[in-house]
Amino acid sequence: MARAFPLAGLLRLRRIHQDQAAGELAAANAAVRAREADRGATMGFLDRSLSRVDSAQALSAVAAARASSRSMLRELEALETRSRADLDRAQAEFSAARARTISLEKLEERHTAAVQVEDLRTEQLVLDEIATNARPPRGKQT
């Protein structure tokens, strides 16, 4: 039996792909958290802003600010939705990469176990041979 795992190169490549997918997943998680924080900060700012309307100009300015704020919130929500979609895609890619890696890792474990069994069998054969040759022949004991 081959001593080295014959698919070791492929396993290394799969682990690299898994690591890349994990990095993309981490970046997607960070993007979602950042978008949530941006939206939360904007909502907090809007909640704290007081509008004092004492003229028609002030009313127009408040209306324009609210329209702008609604537009900005829609944009932030769209970015958050896109970030969540990217997160879902990254999670799916990571899961697929992990599944491909796990299958090869299991093959590697089986290979390692088979090599160990073969090593033990060979060692036992050597020990049996030594024990057989160490016994004096029957009838010629000293």
Contacts in CASP RR format, 6 or more apart in sequence:
PFRMAT RR
TARGET T0000
AUTHOR 0000-0000-0000
METHOD contacts of the structure
MODEL  1
MARAFPLAGLLRLRRIHQDQAAGELAAANAAVRAREADRGATMGFLDRSL
SRVDSAQALSAVAAARASSRSMLRELEALETRSRADLDRAQAEFSAARAR
TISLEKLEERHTAAVQVEDLRTEQLVLDEIATNARPPRGKQT
1 114 0 8 1.000
1 115 0 8 1.000
1 118 0 8 1.000
3 115 0 8 1.000
5 11 0 8 1.000
5 107 0 8 1.000
5 108 0 8 1.000
5 111 0 8 1.000
5 112 0 8 1.000
6 111 0 8 1.000
7 104 0 8 1.000
7 107 0 8 1.000
7 108 0 8 1.000
8 108 0 8 1.000
10 104 0 8 1.000
11 101 0 8 1.000
11 104 0 8 1.000
11 105 0 8 1.000
11 108 0 8 1.000
14 97 0 8 1.000
14 100 0 8 1.000
14 101 0 8 1.000
14 104 0 8 1.000
15 101 0 8 1.000
17 97 0 8 1.000
17 100 0 8 1.000
17 101 0 8 1.000
18 94 0 8 1.000
18 97 0 8 1.000
18 98 0 8 1.000
18 100 0 8 1.000
18 101 0 8 1.000
20 97 0 8 1.000
21 90 0 8 1.000
21 93 0 8 1.000
21 94 0 8 1.000
21 96 0 8 1.000
21 97 0 8 1.000
21 98 0 8 1.000
22 94 0 8 1.000
24 90 0 8 1.000
24 93 0 8 1.000
24 94 0 8 1.000
25 87 0 8 1.000
25 90 0 8 1.000
25 91 0 8 1.000
25 93 0 8 1.000
25 94 0 8 1.000
27 90 0 8 1.000
28 83 0 8 1.000
28 86 0 8 1.000
28 87 0 8 1.000
28 89 0 8 1.000
28 90 0 8 1.000
28 91 0 8 1.000
29 87 0 8 1.000
31 83 0 8 1.000
31 86 0 8 1.000
31 87 0 8 1.000
32 80 0 8 1.000
32 83 0 8 1.000
32 84 0 8 1.000
32 87 0 8 1.000
34 83 0 8 1.000
35 76 0 8 1.000
35 79 0 8 1.000
35 80 0 8 1.000
35 83 0 8 1.000
36 80 0 8 1.000
38 76 0 8 1.000
38 79 0 8 1.000
39 73 0 8 1.000
39 76 0 8 1.000
39 77 0 8 1.000
39 80 0 8 1.000
42 69 0 8 1.000
42 72 0 8 1.000
42 73 0 8 1.000
42 76 0 8 1.000
43 73 0 8 1.000
46 69 0 8 1.000
46 73 0 8 1.000
51 58 0 8 1.000
51 62 0 8 1.000
51 65 0 8 1.000
52 58 0 8 1.000
53 59 0 8 1.000
53 62 0 8 1.000
136 142 0 8 1.000
END
